[in-house]
């Protein structure tokens, strides 16, 4: 299972397994003094959702490869660069037939899923004549030229795609947050336009009051500083702040005991700081902003501590960071309420984009309405023709009945 951890060290969001080759640092911890300490069952630790559109496929491939003893043994000795470069993908040629069969089936299912997505998208655009082979080129996590077989090329492409996509994951989240804030401000201003002057002043006053209320919070410690970690040590772990020890702290918060502090374990350390600023019960506190603040804190600590940039913090890196001046005498931490998310120019550009999108949607809605009206007109016309046809048939039937001469007692015609 070490290969999973090595791969995910680089992909940094799928860390799930214990590294069998690593030895835990011998640290004596009096667990009786720590609040809410429960043993962690590594078998129950689920990898977090990476946010990738092929997340499920990635996890399934990893699970299947782990069942092959030869492949797992080879990768126990691998380093991150070997996995990243794709050299170890060649080992796929030596896995068992049973594993290859499972991988082939996974790839066929993924290709079928992608084709369904393409078809659904093009159907919504009323585009006919789909060239699936050409459109599959846009997906770079598998080899579209061979949709039925999982080869070493597929493993290489999957690793490289996940690596590249996850490296841009935080950037994408920041961009989405910025759009969220601009949309929030846009909607607020649009709402103000619907009010009379008196109501508008009331809303503006309430808005400023809420801002001040949100900004009135206790001082937030610099993430990763001694003060911040000691607060976690005392309030979360229930230990004496005078006994603070970085080694012990690291061991306590390495929840899955794999020898690293991963991103989820780091983000958990900031909960106490975030609670100073955000409360879900308060109208003035935005929980979306809280998660953005958590992300910023984690990024900051990673930049300060993670020396080899593998998105994991080792004990050595952690202890080295505690020797820096910034750990003991950090700068003040600026929370989101002290920052400007966007400029007026950016907001105006975003509003123009929204306006274009709304106009395009309105245009499509108008076209659909015209199509609906035309279909209704054709339907009414067909119904009228149908009614006219039935009337003609009835008239012809009545005319035939009138033209038949009356018969006598024996059935013969009277004429």
C-alpha positions in Angstrom: 0.0 0.0 0.0 3.0 2.3 0.1 2.6 3.0 -3.6 -0.8 4.5 -3.0 0.7 6.9 -0.5 3.6 7.8 -2.8 1.3 8.4 -5.7 -1.0 10.5 -3.5 1.8 12.3 -1.9 2.2 13.9 -5.3 -1.5 14.2 -6.0 -1.9 15.4 -2.3 -5.6 14.7 -1.8 -5.9 11.0 -1.8 -3.7 10.0 1.2 -5.3 7.0 2.8 -2.9 4.3 3.7 -0.2 3.5 6.2 3.3 3.5 4.8 4.7 0.2 5.9 8.2 1.2 5.2 8.2 4.2 7.5 8.8 3.9 11.2 6.9 6.1 13.6 8.9 8.4 15.8 9.0 7.0 19.3 7.1 9.6 21.4 5.6 9.0 24.8 2.2 10.6 25.1 0.0 10.4 28.1 -3.3 9.7 26.3 -5.2 10.1 29.6 -4.6 13.8 29.5 -5.9 14.2 25.9 -9.6 14.9 25.4 -11.6 12.9 22.9 -8.8 10.6 21.9 -10.0 7.6 20.0 -8.1 5.0 18.0 -8.2 5.5 14.3 -9.1 2.5 12.2 -7.1 2.9 9.1 -9.3 0.5 7.2 -12.2 3.0 7.7 -10.4 6.0 6.4 -11.9 7.0 3.1 -10.0 9.1 0.6 -11.5 12.5 0.2 -13.2 13.6 -3.0 -10.6 15.2 -5.2 -13.2 17.2 -7.1 -11.9 15.7 -10.4 -14.5 14.7 -12.9 -12.8 11.3 -13.1 -12.4 10.9 -9.3 -14.3 7.6 -9.1 -12.3 6.1 -12.0 -9.0 7.2 -10.3 -10.0 5.6 -7.0 -11.2 2.3 -8.7 -7.9 2.0 -10.6 -5.9 2.4 -7.5 -8.0 -0.1 -5.6 -7.5 -2.7 -8.4 -3.8 -2.2 -8.7 -3.3 -2.7 -5.0 -4.6 -6.2 -5.3 -1.6 -7.2 -7.4 1.3 -8.4 -5.2 4.0 -7.9 -7.9 2.9 -4.4 -8.7 2.6 -3.4 -5.0 6.1 -4.9 -4.3 7.7 -2.9 -7.1 6.1 0.3 -6.0 7.1 -0.2 -2.3 10.6 0.9 -3.4 9.5 3.7 -5.7 9.9 7.4 -5.0 7.6 10.2 -6.1 9.7 11.1 -9.2 9.5 7.6 -10.5 5.8 7.6 -10.2 5.4 11.1 -11.6 7.6 10.4 -14.6 5.6 7.4 -15.6 8.5 5.0 -15.6 6.7 2.7 -13.2 3.7 2.5 -15.5 5.6 0.0 -17.5 5.3 -2.5 -14.6 1.6 -2.8 -15.6 2.7 -5.2 -18.3 3.6 -7.7 -15.6 0.4 -7.7 -13.5 -1.8 -10.7 -13.4 -4.4 -11.5 -16.1 -7.2 -11.1 -13.5 -6.1 -7.6 -12.6 -5.7 -6.6 -16.3 -9.2 -7.9 -17.0 -10.6 -5.7 -14.2 -8.7 -2.7 -15.4 -10.0 -3.3 -18.9 -13.5 -3.3 -17.7 -13.0 -0.1 -15.6 -11.7 1.6 -18.7 -14.6 0.5 -20.9 -17.0 1.8 -18.2 -15.2 5.1 -18.1 -15.2 5.5 -21.9 -18.9 4.7 -21.9 -19.6 7.3 -19.2 -17.7 10.0 -21.1 -19.6 9.1 -24.3 -22.8 9.5 -22.4 -21.7 12.9 -21.1 -20.7 14.0 -24.6 -24.0 12.8 -26.1 -26.1 14.5 -23.4 -24.2 17.8 -24.0 -24.6 17.7 -27.7 -28.2 16.6 -27.5 -28.9 19.6 -25.4 -27.4 21.7 -28.2 -29.5 19.8 -30.8 -26.3 18.7 -32.5 -26.5 15.6 -34.7 -23.8 13.4 -36.2 -21.6 12.8 -33.1 -18.0 11.9 -33.7 -17.2 10.3 -30.3 -13.7 9.4 -31.4 -12.8 13.0 -32.0 -14.6 14.4 -29.0 -12.9 11.9 -26.6 -9.6 13.6 -27.3 -10.6 16.4 -24.9 -10.2 13.9 -22.0 -6.5 13.4 -21.2 -6.8 10.9 -18.3 -7.0 7.9 -20.6 -5.9 6.7 -24.0 -9.0 7.2 -26.3 -7.3 5.4 -29.2 -7.9 2.0 -27.4 -11.2 2.2 -25.6 -11.3 -1.5 -24.6 -7.9 -2.1 -23.0 -6.2 -0.6 -20.0 -2.5 -0.3 -20.9 0.6 1.2 -19.3 -0.1 4.4 -21.3 -3.4 4.7 -19.5 -1.8 4.5 -16.1 0.8 7.1 -17.1 -1.9 9.4 -18.5 -4.1 9.0 -15.4 -1.2 9.9 -13.0 -0.1 12.9 -15.0 -3.6 14.2 -15.5 -4.4 13.9 -11.8 -1.1 15.5 -10.9 -1.7 18.5 -13.2 -5.4 18.9 -12.3 -4.8 18.7 -8.5 -2.0 21.2 -8.7 -4.5 23.7 -10.1 -7.2 22.7 -7.6 -6.6 25.5 -5.1 -6.4 28.1 -7.8 -9.7 27.0 -9.2 -11.3 27.2 -5.7 -10.0 30.8 -5.2 -11.4 31.8 -8.6 -14.8 30.3 -7.8 -14.8 32.1 -4.4 -14.1 35.4 -6.1 -17.0 34.8 -8.5 -19.2 34.0 -5.5 -18.3 37.2 -3.8 -18.9 39.3 -7.0 -22.3 37.6 -7.5 -23.2 38.3 -3.9 -22.4 42.0 -4.4 -24.1 42.1 -7.8 -27.3 40.7 -6.3 -27.2 43.1 -3.4 -26.9 46.1 -5.7 -29.6 44.9 -8.0 -31.9 44.5 -5.0 -31.2 48.0 -3.9 -32.3 49.3 -7.3 -35.8 47.9 -6.6 -36.2 50.0 -3.4 -37.3 53.5 -2.9 -34.8 56.0 -1.3 -36.0 55.4 2.3 -35.8 51.6 2.1 -32.5 51.8 0.3 -30.9 53.8 3.0 -32.2 51.4 5.6 -30.7 48.4 3.7 -27.4 50.2 3.3 -27.3 51.0 7.0 -28.1 47.4 7.9 -25.4 46.2 5.5 -22.7 48.4 7.2 -23.9 47.4 10.6 -23.5 43.7 9.7 -20.0 44.3 8.4 -18.9 46.0 11.6 -20.5 43.2 13.6 -18.6 40.6 11.7 -15.3 42.4 11.9 -15.6 42.7 15.7 -14.0 39.4 16.7 -11.1 38.3 18.8 -7.6 38.4 17.5 -6.8 35.5 15.1 -3.4 33.9 15.7 -1.0 33.5 12.8 -1.6 30.0 11.3 1.2 27.7 12.2 2.7 30.0 14.8 3.6 28.8 18.3 0.6 30.8 19.8 -1.8 29.2 17.4 -0.5 25.6 18.0 -0.4 26.1 21.8 -4.0 27.2 21.7 -4.9 23.9 20.0 -2.8 22.0 22.4 -4.6 23.6 25.4 -8.2 24.0 24.2 -8.6 21.1 21.8 -6.1 18.5 23.2 -6.7 19.5 26.8 -3.0 19.7 27.7 -1.0 22.1 29.8 0.3 24.9 27.6 3.5 24.9 29.7 4.2 21.4 28.5 3.9 22.2 24.8 6.1 20.0 22.8 6.2 20.1 18.9 7.1 16.4 18.6 4.2 15.3 20.7 1.9 17.8 18.9 2.8 16.4 15.6 2.1 12.8 16.7 -1.2 13.8 18.2 -2.5 15.4 15.0 -1.1 12.8 12.6 -4.6 11.2 12.8 -3.9 8.2 10.5 -0.4 7.7 11.9 1.2 7.7 8.4 4.1 9.9 9.5 2.8 13.0 7.7 0.4 15.9 8.3 -1.7 16.0 5.2 -3.9 18.8 4.1 -7.0 17.6 5.9 -5.1 17.1 9.1 -3.6 20.6 8.8 -7.0 22.3 8.1 -8.4 20.7 11.2 -5.8 22.7 13.3 -7.4 26.0 12.2 -10.9 25.2 13.5 -10.4 27.1 16.8 -9.2 30.2 14.9 -12.1 30.1 12.5 -14.6 29.9 15.3 -13.4 33.3 16.5 -14.6 34.8 13.3 -17.4 32.6 12.1 -20.5 31.3 13.7 -23.2 29.6 11.6 -25.9 31.0 13.9 -24.9 34.6 13.0 -26.5 36.3 10.0 -23.4 38.4 9.4 -21.1 35.3 9.1 -20.8 33.6 5.7 -19.7 30.0 5.9 -18.5 30.0 2.4 -16.0 32.7 3.4 -15.0 30.5 6.4 -14.0 27.7 4.1 -12.0 30.1 2.0 -10.3 31.4 5.1 -9.4 27.8 6.0 -8.0 27.2 2.6 -5.8 30.3 2.8 -4.5 29.3 6.2 -3.6 25.8 5.0 -1.9 27.2 1.9 0.1 29.6 4.0 1.3 26.9 6.4 2.2 24.6 3.5 4.3 27.4 1.9 6.1 28.0 5.1 6.7 24.4 6.2 6.5 22.1 3.3 10.1 22.3 2.1 9.9 19.7 -0.8 6.5 20.9 -2.0 4.9 17.4 -2.0 1.8 18.8 -0.2 2.6 16.7 3.0 4.4 17.9 6.1 7.0 15.4 7.6 8.1 15.5 11.3 11.5 16.8 10.2 9.9 19.7 8.2 7.5 20.5 11.1 10.3 20.6 13.7 12.5 22.7 11.4 9.7 25.2 11.0 9.4 25.6 14.8 13.0 26.8 14.9 12.3 29.8 12.6 11.7 33.3 13.9 8.3 33.4 12.2 7.2 30.6 14.5 7.9 32.6 17.7 7.3 36.1 16.4 4.9 35.9 13.5 3.4 38.9 11.7 -0.3 39.6 12.4 -2.7 37.6 10.3 -5.1 39.5 8.0 -8.5 37.8 7.9 -10.8 38.0 4.8 -12.8 40.9 6.3 -9.6 43.0 6.1 -9.1 42.3 2.4 -10.7 43.3 -0.9 -11.8 40.4 -3.0 -12.2 42.3 -6.3 -12.0 45.8 -7.8 -14.9 47.8 -9.2 -13.5 47.2 -12.7 -13.5 43.4 -12.1 -17.1 43.6 -10.8 -18.2 45.6 -13.8 -16.6 43.1 -16.2 -18.3 40.3 -14.3 -21.7 42.0 -14.5 -21.2 42.6 -18.2 -20.5 38.8 -18.6 -23.7 38.0 -16.6 -25.6 40.4 -18.8 -24.4 38.7 -21.9 -25.2 35.3 -20.5 -28.7 36.5 -19.5 -29.3 38.0 -22.9 -28.2 34.7 -24.5 -30.5 32.8 -22.3 -33.4 35.2 -23.1 -32.7 34.8 -26.8 -32.8 31.0 -26.5 -36.0 31.3 -24.4 -37.6 33.5 -27.0 -36.6 31.0 -29.7 -38.0 28.1 -27.7 -41.2 30.1 -27.1 -41.5 30.8 -30.9 -40.9 27.1 -31.6 -43.6 26.2 -29.0 -46.1 28.6 -30.5 -45.3 27.3 -34.0 -45.8 23.7 -32.8 -49.1 24.7 -31.1 -50.2 26.4 -34.4 -49.4 23.3 -36.3 -51.2 21.2 -33.7 -54.3 23.3 -33.9 -54.2 23.2 -37.7 -54.0 19.4 -37.6 -56.8 19.2 -35.1 -58.9 21.5 -37.3 -58.1 19.3 -40.4 -58.9 16.2 -38.4 -62.3 17.7 -37.3 -63.0 18.8 -40.9 -62.2 15.3 -42.1 -64.5 13.6 -39.6 -67.3 16.0 -40.5 -66.9 15.2 -44.2 -66.9 11.4 -43.4 -70.1 11.8 -41.4 -71.7 13.8 -44.2 -70.8 11.1 -46.7 -72.2 8.3 -44.4 -75.4 10.2 -44.0 -75.7 10.8 -47.7 -75.2 7.1 -48.4 -77.9 6.2 -46.0 -80.3 8.6 -47.6 -79.6 7.2 -51.1 -80.4 3.6 -50.1 -84.1 2.8 -51.3 -86.5 1.4 -48.6 -87.0 -2.4 -48.7 -90.3 -4.3 -48.7 -91.6 -7.0 -46.3 -89.6 -9.7 -48.1 -86.5 -7.5 -48.2 -87.0 -6.6 -51.9 -86.8 -3.0 -53.0 -90.1 -1.2 -53.3 -88.9 0.4 -56.5 
